[in-house]
């Protein structure tokens, strides 16, 4: 029983990273109608930069690198809308996938294939006969804090209300004077910054390398659709559940099978018919 509880707790701690990554995926998807596949690229760039530089300076430079990449994706999004009548967003989705491949190749060329680590919080806490990682608890608390901040911003600030209006109906928001494209560009910036935080936490927890970008993107999509794109709290819980499923797979499935869970869950949701609950106009609590 103690071992099961440890796996459960570790799953929630790993899931905190996926939950925190699901929040920017949700924000970008619901505001722009685009699934930003390059969200995993923001993670690995921030993680690699922070691990390479080290210390607080590394954290700041890592987040700034992620923000820079988010600005590039946002500008690409605006350029596509300027050049073409974008009724089908798949062209931009494929472009973000191309950006992810470019990012992974650049990271591999610059820093190699090794997994890079950032010094994290050491130690653990013993509770009721099982052990809780200090770093894992920190990840969960920080992710929960970002969920609360996003909820407050979306529901209690002028910018958040404009972003919600743009997500609900871009045409209607434009008619009342809201700069829809600016709000959508800001979604990419905010999302990339949050993904950069995930990169730093990942470097402190499991390490980061060029090869993990697509994995992070798949995990973000899985967390978002697992319980439906209904709001920040729902996608956050989806990330926590995904982490628990993964750790239970590590514990009780043959070696390597746990990596199949995220794509399998995506197929299961789509096959179940629950995909109709995934609305791109769901920026609400």
Secondary structure, DSSP 8 states (H G I E B T S, - for coil): -HHHHHHHHHHHHHHHHHHHHHHHHHHHHHHHS---TTHHHHHHHHHHHHHHH-HHHHHHHHHHHHHHHHHHHHHHHHHHHHHS--S-THHHHHHHHHHHHHHHHHHHHHH-SS-B-------EEEETTEEEEHHHHHHHHHHHHHHHHHHHHHHHSHHHHHHHHHHH-HHHHHHTT--HHHHHHHHHHHHHHHHHHHHHHHHHHT-B-GGGHHHHHHHHHHHHHHS-SS-HHHHHHHHHHHHHHHHHHHHHS-TTGGGGHHHHHHHHHHHHTGGGG--S-----
